[in-house]
């Protein structure tokens, strides 16, 4: 049997190398696994779990996934006209395209067939993604930015219970930190530093994010605010309830469905918290999502004249062009030609 001179670290060469097809499949799967960033592994696992859950609820085979199953999955989560459960949020074309990539990688790793298209044959999966992008672009009512005024009202409306204290801290930290929901739930207690010497606020260490593929991490400062909706004070009040146990900063409350009060929250939980909070102050919760916190910070900061450099420093956007999509669509009432005609 042929052997490799230098097999990959952590194991021997896969399979019997006299069987070239087996070798290529197993070795290729191992190298793909080794070369992917940890964030990519987590994303692919999330994609697989999301798809498997959707299939299981409908009694559909998830692996291998047929073309009709994949199209049905995409339309369910991406078509604005599709009927979803009230707590299920429309997914963006970018998210769905990434989920398809994750599912395709899952099939490749398990050597399961994936829908193939011959030259000149319609790629119905790609067509479906294109349709979803066009349909969502033409449909009004994408998630609105949460204004500072409504954020304050929503935070004040929360009860002074353990659940209310936690949700208040999540809303305010998510807004002032301009966090994505995945970033917000990734923060651990060890990532929080309070500047008690100078009473300036707190610094949150974000170890990884969507645009930080190398996992370099960055630090997000949040200052004290002179109001009863101060994010720093909200976190301190939550910690009095949570305690100093290592683990996620924001955890389940005792009596949660899985019974683990120290468990890390899911991204969907952040969305529910935002929707419930805005509903409590009389807003249409269907027009808001967890992303409303991040976009709300950007638009509020732009309207108040905060330099774009500092806004980008807080959000961690990969480019100014990406940031401009928020600023130019909502800040135009404070910076346009007509205001000079008064």
N, C-alpha and C positions, 0 to 999 in steps of 0.2 A: 504494500500500500504506500502511495506517495504521501509524504509529509511536508509541512511547511517548515522552512528554515527558522523563521521567527514568527510563531503563532501570536495572535493578539494577546495583550496582557489580560490576565484574569482567567485564562482558559486555554484549552487546546484547540487545534484547528477543527472545525465542525465536520462531522460526517465522515464517510469513507470517500477519500479524494479520488478513488477510482470511478466513482459515480459523479461525473462532472455536474449534472443537473442538480443533484442534491447539495453538492458543495456550494455551487453558486447561490442557490436559494437561501441556504442556512447562513453562509458567510455574509451574503449581502444584507440579510435581515439584521445580523449582529452589528455590522458596520453602520447601518442606518441608525440603529439604536444608540450606538456609542457616539455618533457625530451630532446627534440632535441635542440642542440646549435643554436644560432642565425645564425651562418654561414651555418649550415645545412638547415635551413629554406630558406635562400636566394638561396642556391644551388638548392634546390628542386623547388623553384619557377622559377628559371632560366631554369631548365630542362623541366618543364611543358610548359613554354612559347616557348622555342625552338622547342619542339615537336608539339605544337598546330600550330605554324606558318608554319612549314613544311607541316602539314596535310592540313591546310587551303588553301595553295597555290595549292594543288592537289585535293581539294574537297573530302578529306578523313575524316571519322569520327575519332576524336581523343580520345573520351571517350565514351564507353570503347574502348581500342585499341586492335585490333585483332592481331593474331600471324603474319600474312602476312604483316600487316602494320608496326609492330615493326621490322621485318626482313628487309623490304624495307628501313626503316629509318636508320637502322644500316649500311646497305650496301651503301646507298647514302653518308653517312658522313664518313665511315671508309674504304671502299674498294678503294685502290689506282687506280683501273681500272675504277671506276665509273665516269660518266660525271657530273661535278658540274659547277655552274656558276663561272666565273673567280674570283669573290671576296669571294668565299666560301672556307674556309681552311679545309683540311683533319683533322679529329679529331682522337686523339690517342685512342687506346683500353681502356686505363684507364679512359679517359673522357667519352667514350661511356658506359662503364660498370657503371660508376657513374650516368649517365643520365638514364639508365635503372632502377637503384635502386630508383632514384627520381620519375620516372614514376610509378613504382610499389607501392611506398608509396602514391602517389597521388590517385591511384586506390583504395588502402586500405582505405584511409581517406574518400573517397566518396562512399565507399561500392560498387564499380564497379568490375565486374569479370576480372581476370587476367589469361592469358594462363596457364593452369595446365598440368603437365605431369605425367602420371601414371608410376609405377615401370616398368622398362624395355623399356619405350617409349623414342624415341629420343627427347632430349631437343634442339629444333632447334634454339632457341634464344642463348643458351649457345654455341652451335656449331658455330653460326655466329660470335660471339665475338672471339672465338678461331681462326676462319678462318681469321678474320681481323687482329688479332695480328700477325699471321704467314705471311700474305700477306704484311703487312707494314714492318715487319722485313726483308723480302726478297726484298723489293723495295728500291733502293738507292734514294738519294735526299731528305732525311729528312731535316728539317730546319737547315741551316748552322749557325755557330756562326759568329757574325759580328765582324770583327777585328777592332782594334783601328784606324788603318789607314783608313779603309773604313767608319767608323763612323765619323771621322773628315771630310772626303770628303763629305759625305752625309749632315752633319750639315752645312758645308760652302756653299753647293749648294742651300740651302733654301733661298728664298727671304726675304728681311727685311720688310715684311708685317705682320699684326697681325697674320694671319694664319701661316706664316713662322716662326715667333718668338715663337709661341706656340709649333709648331711641333719640332723646334730645342730644346726647353726646355724639351719636352717629350723624344726625342731620347737620349739626354745626361743624363737626370735624370734616365731614365730607364736603361741605360748602367751602369753608375757609382754606382747607387743604387742596381744593380742586381735584379731589381724588376720583378715579374710576372706581366702580363698586368692587372690582377684583382687588384693587390696591387697598381699599379701605378694610376689607376683611382679612388681608394678609398681614396687617400690622400686629405685632406682638407687644406685650407689656414691656419687654426689654428694649423695644424700639422707641420708647417715649422718654424724653428727657425734659424736666421742668427747670427753667432758669429762675430758681428761687432767690438767688443772690441779688439779682437786679430787677426781679419782678417783670421781666419782659414777656414771658409766655412759655411756650413749649416748642420742642423740635422733634419731629417724627422722622425716623429713619426708614425710608422705603427701600427695601433690599432688592426688589426687582419690579419691573413693570412692563407693560405692553411694548414700549419703545426702547426698553433697556434689555436687549437680547443677551448681552454679555453679563448681565447681573452685577453691574458696577455699583448700583445703588445710588441714591441721592437723599439729601436732607431737606425736609420741608418745614420752614418756620411758621408758627402761628402765634401772633401776638395776643395779649389780653385785649378785650374789647370792653369799653365803658358802658355795659348794659347787662341786664339779667339774662341775655342770650349770648354770653361770652363762651366761646368754644373751650377755652382753657379751663374755666371754672366748671363747665359741664363735664369735662373728662375727669376732673378731680372729684366731683360729686359721684360720678359713676364708679370710680375706683374705691370710694368708701364702701360701696355696695359689693363690688366685684372682689375686692381683696387684692393681695399681692402675689397670688399664685402665678407661677410662670405659665405662659401660654398666650393665646390670642387676647388682644386688647378688648375686643367686643365678642362676648360669648353668649351662648344660650342662657335663658333664665330658667331657674328650677321649675320642673314640671313640663319641660319641652317634650315634643313627641318622641324623640329618641332617648330621653331620660338622662342625657349627658349635659349637665349644666355648664361644663367647661368647654364644650365643643365649639369649633370655629363656625361662624355663620356662613350661609351660602349666599351667592350673589343675588338669588331670587329674594332672599329675606330683606336685603337692602332696598330692593324695588318695592316690596310690600310696605316697608316702613315709610318710604317717601309717599307712596300713593295714599296710605291711610292718614298720614299727617296732613296732606293738602286737602283730602276729603273732609277732615274734621273742621277745616276753616271755610268750608263752602266752595272749594274749587273742584273742577271736574278732574277726577283722578286719572281718567283715560288720557289726558293730555300731558301727563307728567310721568317721569320714570326716574330711576336712580341717576341717570346721566344729567337730569335737571339740576343737580347740585353742582356738578363740574361746569356745565355751561352757564349756570347762574352766576358763579364766581367770575368767569371770564367777562360776561356782559356787564355785570355790575362794576367790576374794576375798570373796564374800558369807559363806561359812562362817567365814572368819577375821575377820569384823567390819569389813571395809573399808567406809567410807562409800559409799553408792550414788552420791553426787556424783562421787567419784573413779573409781569403776568406769565410770560413763558417760563421764567424761572420757577414759578409756583406750580404750573401745570405739567411741565416736563414735555411739552409738545416737541416733536422731532424737528419741526420747521416753523418759520413764521407764516408760511403759506397756509398750513393747517390751522394755525391760530386765527388767521384773518377770516376764515369761514365763520367763526363765531362773532368776531368784532364787527365786521362790515354788515352783517345781517341784522344786528340788533342795536348797535351804537349809533346808527345814522341819525337818530333824532336829536343827538347831542352834538354831532359834528357834521353839519351839512350847510349848504349855501343859504337856505331860507332863514336860519336863525339870525343872520346878520342883517336881515331886512326889517327887523322890528322897529 
